[in-house]
């Protein structure tokens, strides 16, 4: 009910007449506007190489993440490419919080700033932005048995925090299941 057009993609215009009872199939390709600026990209493919990855543990976490790799584990549940981030919370490790290593100069005053992310999870988690030691909750995501792509508007959090901002994800053990699992891939922070 809250979906709106995603402004960083070029519009697709369709001029088609369809007869009743027919099915029309289209293979769409989406392209970013040339004015879109990719402030941060993390697809975890650099893990284990000299380029590394740009995610770290927060000071408040009592768990760690791992990078699943289809090259070494062909059954790894990865959305795209060969690698993704994976973490678990359980009764011994109840808090998971991870954040971008860097903070980025993002536009303020309500200018459009979005996070694109693919995720899959067995329990709810939150996504937000941080600046220094200040954190701003943006959205809570519910469990999903299948991979989802989501476009999260970060503008309010970015505009209300001073200075440069980064991304964070947080989960607390709050259900009766023995473990809660989370997979994340293809992170992008985009603005103009």
C-alpha positions, -999 to 999 in steps of 0.1 A, spaced: 0 0 0 30 23 4 48 16 -29 57 44 -52 76 47 -84 114 42 -79 128 74 -93 163 62 -101 152 40 -130 144 54 -164 107 52 -172 95 24 -195 67 34 -219 45 8 -234 21 14 -264 3 -19 -269 -32 -29 -278 -43 -61 -262 -73 -82 -274 -95 -97 -247 -84 -131 -236 -49 -128 -248 -17 -129 -228 11 -105 -236 46 -113 -223 73 -86 -221 109 -90 -210 117 -57 -194 152 -44 -187 155 -16 -162 183 10 -165 194 36 -140 191 73 -149 225 88 -159 221 113 -130 220 85 -103 251 84 -81 261 51 -65 275 61 -31 282 26 -19 281 -9 -35 287 -41 -17 280 -75 -33 304 -95 -11 322 -109 -42 355 -92 -30 355 -112 2 387 -133 4 405 -111 -22 427 -80 -18 396 -57 -22 379 -73 8 344 -62 19 330 -30 34 309 -44 63 320 -46 99 307 -57 133 292 -29 154 304 -25 190 270 -36 203 269 -70 187 276 -104 203 277 -124 171 296 -124 138 287 -128 102 301 -150 76 303 -149 38 287 -178 21 306 -188 -11 291 -211 -38 326 -217 -52 336 -236 -20 300 -247 -10 279 -253 -41 247 -256 -19 251 -221 -4 220 -201 -7 233 -170 -25 210 -146 -44 233 -136 -72 269 -142 -81 289 -165 -58 288 -148 -24 265 -132 2 265 -122 38 249 -146 63 244 -144 101 225 -162 129 211 -151 162 203 -178 189 200 -181 226 237 -176 231 242 -148 206 211 -127 209 222 -94 192 235 -90 157 244 -56 144 266 -49 114 273 -16 96 291 -2 66 328 4 73 326 39 59 301 68 62 293 87 30 286 123 21 249 119 13 225 148 3 204 162 32 172 183 34 150 154 23 168 148 -10 162 113 -23 186 87 -9 178 50 -12 192 17 -1 187 -13 -25 191 -47 -10 183 -83 -16 175 -103 16 160 -135 29 154 -142 66 136 -164 91 128 -136 116 123 -98 115 152 -73 115 157 -36 112 176 -14 87 188 22 94 215 48 90 242 59 114 265 89 118 292 86 144 275 70 175 240 81 165 216 56 149 184 63 130 158 34 126 144 35 91 124 3 86 116 -31 101 115 -61 77 95 -92 83 106 -128 77 107 -140 41 113 -176 30 124 -164 -4 148 -138 -16 133 -103 -19 146 -71 -35 137 -40 -15 142 -2 -21 144 16 12 141 54 14 169 66 38 162 103 32 146 111 66 174 94 86 202 109 65 186 144 68 182 141 106 217 129 114 247 152 113 276 147 89 282 117 67 260 86 71 264 48 68 241 18 68 234 -6 96 213 -38 100 202 -51 135 184 -82 148 175 -92 183 167 -128 193 130 -124 202 112 -155 191 110 -191 204 128 -207 174 162 -220 184 179 -198 157 170 -170 134 189 -168 101 196 -139 77 210 -136 42 219 -102 26 232 -94 -9 237 -66 -34 237 -35 -12 236 -1 -29 231 34 -16 219 56 -44 212 94 -46 216 122 -71 
